[in-house]
Amino acid sequence: MKNKIIGIDLGGTTVKFGILTTAGEIQDQWAIATNILDEGAHIVPDIIESIKHRLALYKLATSDFIGIGMGSPGSVNLETGAVTGAYNLNWKTTVEVGKAITEATGLPFFIDNDANVAALGERWMGAGENQPDVIFITLGTGVGGGIIAGGNLIHGVANAGGEIGHIVVVPEDGFDCTCGSKGCLETVASATGIVRVARQLAEEYVGASQLHQAIDSGQLISSKDIFEAAEEGDTFALSVVDKVSFYLGLACGNLGNTLNPDSIVIGGGVSAAGEFLRARVEKYFLQFTFPTVKKTTKIKLATLGNDAGIIGAASLAL
Amino acid sequence: MKNKIIGIDLGGTTVKFGILTTAGEIQDQWAIATNILDEGAHIVPDIIESIKHRLALYKLATSDFIGIGMGSPGSVNLETGAVTGAYNLNWKTTVEVGKAITEATGLPFFIDNDANVAALGERWMGAGENQPDVIFITLGTGVGGGIIAGGNLIHGVANAGGEIGHIVVVPEDGFDCTCGSKGCLETVASATGIVRVARQLAEEYVGASQLHQAIDSGQLISSKDIFEAAEEGDTFALSVVDKVSFYLGLACGNLGNTLNPDSIVIGGGVSAAGEFLRARVEKYFLQFTFPTVKKTTKIKLATLGNDAGIIGAASLAL
């Protein structure tokens, strides 16, 4: 009986796999290391091998599955299943991922980019409560996101929809972004962006603060250090968290004013700061939204952690 | 043969009607005055009477039509066809527009808010070139809009999607907005908002400018005066248009970064400034977007003018 799905979360360090029911329940999950040697030529064969091995182990046949879904870095072709520009996989050209996996397994294959797939996961089985309108923001090394509106993932005309990290929140005198613009959300709300904001504010800060002293004495600090210091009441760290929350609240507020989703879900490594961060983002979100959005769009924390990828990937096959 | 649609654009001054083919061609159009006396009790009966009168005049039967679509001010209920809070129609409570029109004509009835319907019109038969991803911004007394993404109008969880006028573009020290927030696009890019920006900039301006003199001597100026002076080379007026274009470019840029539509179409009375305004908005749009969006999302002027409403309304019935 066809009632299972394989979800694959392809990353630069590991490839995560899940066997899920069509109801979104993870029945088995495993991971393999991503072998990026030889221009990433081993990655797709390794994935195929691992799927075959596990299906044999669990005594499952491909006829038990409705399909395979994958989240991938780089630029994905939704129709052909090809991936281009996945530099962290060492893929220098276009790789026909979908074609290879379908040929080897005989199963229908679906793909989308990793941030969109994580958004689908949080929307389906996580904080998004399977609502038709959910926005997901992931705060990590970079800032990414995915937008589900009216029940559909929004791709835009060139598959660049949902690039929430490049919403400009500092229109004047912002930091340079890797994308070529200035003042993008990513420059002030990614893990490195938060440290950048701290260094900027440190120049003007006068007062007692261990964190401030650490920066001035040339110590390397992380966004985690900043949140920990803030939770312990360090005044300077609190001012950094407040500024970052202002930027996040502005971006979330304008997403709310534009799309009025049921929820904006914050995930990624930085969201480990939890309610401490969420409440501050919400404060500014409420400052920047008009009444209907204030009342109906919620700011939430992601709940699935690393599983969002395999769950969202699996949902592509539904 | 059922191959026609009736499109209705309900406004506070006039009700516009169109008889369209399913291909979007306007075959006939007419308008009646909106009679807002007696708490707007005459409006729906007048609409029904006018439709019946015209169908008789044109020797058409209701069996020639697939349905009726309407754009309305206020808050609309997409399922029931009811309208609430349409204060410019003098409607103090909920009015069952859809029920009354369906009962009187026997035709299926579809409704959406006026800005969304204008967006559908520009997308279908206007500058949007019937692409699945189009954003429409109307610059008039207020700033409104509508978002079509993945082929669907985006309503959000409480029907407040597409409120582009309430995107915050001045996060600090912005003007008060009627919505309760500060710094909304509407406060700096509506007809009155543009004048407000001019008055603010006038306080700091030093130089020769007829427009500046007019403001300082207490003359009433309009946004049209500002654009005309700018086109004639008035330095102060050019600085006002530049500032307004900066705000519009920022809002359009972030809409592009978020949704990557095929085009963002600018309409409404202020857009009469034409290419003079569009080119300046585009300049800032290109400053605030990342490469894929720069390359694939276009800034366009609306082409349908006042007909966008009846055309978009008709498209609801398709």
Chai-1 contact restraints between the chains, C-beta under 6 A:
chainA,res_idxA,chainB,res_idxB,connection_type,confidence,min_distance_angstrom,max_distance_angstrom,comment,restraint_id
A,D133,B,G156,contact,1.0,0.0,6.0,A-B,restraint_1
A,D133,B,V157,contact,1.0,0.0,6.0,A-B,restraint_2
A,A149,B,A149,contact,1.0,0.0,6.0,A-B,restraint_3
A,A149,B,I154,contact,1.0,0.0,6.0,A-B,restraint_4
A,G150,B,N152,contact,1.0,0.0,6.0,A-B,restraint_5
A,G150,B,I154,contact,1.0,0.0,6.0,A-B,restraint_6
A,N152,B,G150,contact,1.0,0.0,6.0,A-B,restraint_7
A,I154,B,A149,contact,1.0,0.0,6.0,A-B,restraint_8
A,I154,B,G150,contact,1.0,0.0,6.0,A-B,restraint_9
A,I154,B,L259,contact,1.0,0.0,6.0,A-B,restraint_10
A,G156,B,D133,contact,1.0,0.0,6.0,A-B,restraint_11
A,G156,B,L259,contact,1.0,0.0,6.0,A-B,restraint_12
A,G156,B,N260,contact,1.0,0.0,6.0,A-B,restraint_13
A,V157,B,D133,contact,1.0,0.0,6.0,A-B,restraint_14
A,V157,B,N260,contact,1.0,0.0,6.0,A-B,restraint_15
A,V157,B,D262,contact,1.0,0.0,6.0,A-B,restraint_16
A,V157,B,T296,contact,1.0,0.0,6.0,A-B,restraint_17
A,A158,B,N260,contact,1.0,0.0,6.0,A-B,restraint_18
A,A158,B,T292,contact,1.0,0.0,6.0,A-B,restraint_19
A,A158,B,T296,contact,1.0,0.0,6.0,A-B,restraint_20
A,A160,B,N260,contact,1.0,0.0,6.0,A-B,restraint_21
A,A160,B,T292,contact,1.0,0.0,6.0,A-B,restraint_22
A,A160,B,V293,contact,1.0,0.0,6.0,A-B,restraint_23
A,G161,B,L259,contact,1.0,0.0,6.0,A-B,restraint_24
A,G161,B,N260,contact,1.0,0.0,6.0,A-B,restraint_25
A,E163,B,N257,contact,1.0,0.0,6.0,A-B,restraint_26
A,H166,B,N257,contact,1.0,0.0,6.0,A-B,restraint_27
A,H166,B,F290,contact,1.0,0.0,6.0,A-B,restraint_28
A,I167,B,N254,contact,1.0,0.0,6.0,A-B,restraint_29
A,I167,B,N257,contact,1.0,0.0,6.0,A-B,restraint_30
A,V168,B,F288,contact,1.0,0.0,6.0,A-B,restraint_31
A,P171,B,L250,contact,1.0,0.0,6.0,A-B,restraint_32
A,C179,B,F290,contact,1.0,0.0,6.0,A-B,restraint_33
A,S181,B,F290,contact,1.0,0.0,6.0,A-B,restraint_34
A,L250,B,P171,contact,1.0,0.0,6.0,A-B,restraint_35
A,N254,B,I167,contact,1.0,0.0,6.0,A-B,restraint_36
A,N257,B,E163,contact,1.0,0.0,6.0,A-B,restraint_37
A,N257,B,H166,contact,1.0,0.0,6.0,A-B,restraint_38
A,N257,B,I167,contact,1.0,0.0,6.0,A-B,restraint_39
A,L259,B,I154,contact,1.0,0.0,6.0,A-B,restraint_40
A,L259,B,G156,contact,1.0,0.0,6.0,A-B,restraint_41
A,L259,B,G161,contact,1.0,0.0,6.0,A-B,restraint_42
A,N260,B,G156,contact,1.0,0.0,6.0,A-B,restraint_43
A,N260,B,V157,contact,1.0,0.0,6.0,A-B,restraint_44
A,N260,B,A158,contact,1.0,0.0,6.0,A-B,restraint_45
A,N260,B,A160,contact,1.0,0.0,6.0,A-B,restraint_46
A,N260,B,G161,contact,1.0,0.0,6.0,A-B,restraint_47
A,D262,B,V157,contact,1.0,0.0,6.0,A-B,restraint_48
A,F288,B,V168,contact,1.0,0.0,6.0,A-B,restraint_49
A,F290,B,H166,contact,1.0,0.0,6.0,A-B,restraint_50
A,F290,B,C179,contact,1.0,0.0,6.0,A-B,restraint_51
A,F290,B,S181,contact,1.0,0.0,6.0,A-B,restraint_52
A,T292,B,A158,contact,1.0,0.0,6.0,A-B,restraint_53
A,T292,B,A160,contact,1.0,0.0,6.0,A-B,restraint_54
A,V293,B,A160,contact,1.0,0.0,6.0,A-B,restraint_55
A,T296,B,V157,contact,1.0,0.0,6.0,A-B,restraint_56
A,T296,B,A158,contact,1.0,0.0,6.0,A-B,restraint_57
